Amino acid sequence: MEIMYQSTRRSGTKVTASQAILKGLADDGGLFVPERFPKFEVPLGKLGEMSYQETAYEVMRLFFTDFTEEELRACINGAYDKKFDTPVIAPLVRADEAGACAPSRTGSSVSAGMDSASVNGGAGENAWYLELFHGKTIAFKDMALSILPYLMTTAAKKNGVKNEIVILTATSGDTGKAALAGFADVPGTSIIVFYPKDGVSPIQKKQMVTEPGKNTMVVGVDGNFDDCQTGVKNIFNNKELAERMDTAGYQFSSANSINIGRLVPQIVYYVYSYGQLLKNGAITAGEQMDVVVPTGNFGNILAAYYAKQIGLPVGTLYCASNENKVLFDFFGSGTYDRKREFILTSSPSMDILISSNLERLIYKIAENDPDRTAAFMKQLTGEGEYTITDEMRRELAGFVGGFATEVETAREIAEVYERTGYVLDPHTAVASFVCRNKANAAEIPTVVASTASPYKFTRSVMKAIDEGKYSDMEDFALVDELHRISGVEIPEAIETIRTAAVVHDTVCGTGEMQQVVEAKLGIS
Ligand SMILES: *Cc1c(COP(=O)(O)O)cnc(C)c1O
């Protein structure tokens, strides 16, 4: 049966999946959500025998109901191919080999109902890293952004779109390059990426500013990620600009996780990881797995929640934050309060105070009420905070917030490396630390979402392992050193930027983003 999409902020008009993908954001500023959750139709016991691509098809067909089988399979096969450096696409690595969640030290930072007595349960035997960084740009964003351009161009064809689609993207570092790689030189599209000029890692920045695609533009913003994201949302919501764009033959869409075309492909790897746990005998069909997700914009963990909604036996969802722990506080208190200092950390892709996708969860726990959701979002914009009701809080029982400080994150990287030789990136380390302190660790198999290759954050990683030794080395010397100590092959994504020329050097103020877009498109 067809699934339609509607805005989190207004009832009434419903759009098809392909229209939701094309638009990105609803006209009222809300996010598109499925009007109901479909149920996964494949028996769980079969999952262990399915390839990543087959799993992707079985998940996506449930949500993208106006795509034909042929279209969906073409999108999937185009996306999940040799661009990934492993045929399994998303390997599941056993954590006791890699050291995750092994018995805890003192000082848990995990909130809400944690049973600290069970912390020393030797969780290592039952925790797994789901490596989501084997795509072209070595962060988990590739899992969805390698398929989004296919979905977008297919959706454009289906809907008779003649305009050039201009992808506008705000990035905290990883979305930018993954979106550039996906949309580079795709006919009928162009892409403009805004990143916080001092808020990304040196490697992340170099990856973006060396992007050679002819239809790409990369702009540094004199502000933080929230400024970039708010600026992009404002451009989207500008009706007058949209009209001028249309006259000139352009229309906007989004590659951020506000686009449902990104969220749905992210459900796939949770389903796939369950299959892998079945295959290696860690669970039997129907038993629950927990997930720990290093979180920023709340897209990745929301996908795990959506996986649970369609029938995957997911137990508790651990939302792991860095020192920008607005979500940890929210799960603990029911108040979302963005009025706080924005901290630049070693996990920059999680340096976010306004987690956009939380709006989709709020909508769900507000009994799918767009008026109430809109009121909360208005409070967030106006007053900088909102508090959900007790009833809504009860609906959040499946979530637990945790966080790691900068010191804890660095220590996690160092300890796991010393014990096992496995090197975590700082984002995964935040989750690994939270996993280490979770309840029931030994009983319930736990999947830790590993969101980036350590090569993407070489400086922070090497500093965590041995600050004195590595602090004076330059970026690519550190890359070679990481290779030496870990034995992990240097990814192609890193080798290609070693000598690549900088081709994007535009920088603008937070108030100038729209002008930059207009100038680029020649419509100012
Ligand atoms: C984007 C990103 C995150 C945060 O994911 P969200 O979906 O924004 O919560 C975590 N780690 C890495 C490496 C990322 O690139």
The ligand as an ORCA input file, in Angstrom:
! r2SCAN-3c Opt
* xyz 0 1
  C      27.279     13.167     10.957
  C      28.115     12.387     11.869
  C      27.661     12.011     13.138
  C      26.312     12.442     13.663
  O      25.249     11.848     12.967
  P      23.803     12.489     13.043
  O      22.995     11.711     12.077
  O      23.960     13.927     12.622
  O      23.342     12.374     14.440
  C      28.482     11.237     13.921
  N      29.705     10.872     13.511
  C      30.181     11.215     12.305
  C      31.557     10.808     11.921
  C      29.407     11.976     11.436
  O      29.880     12.313     10.231
*
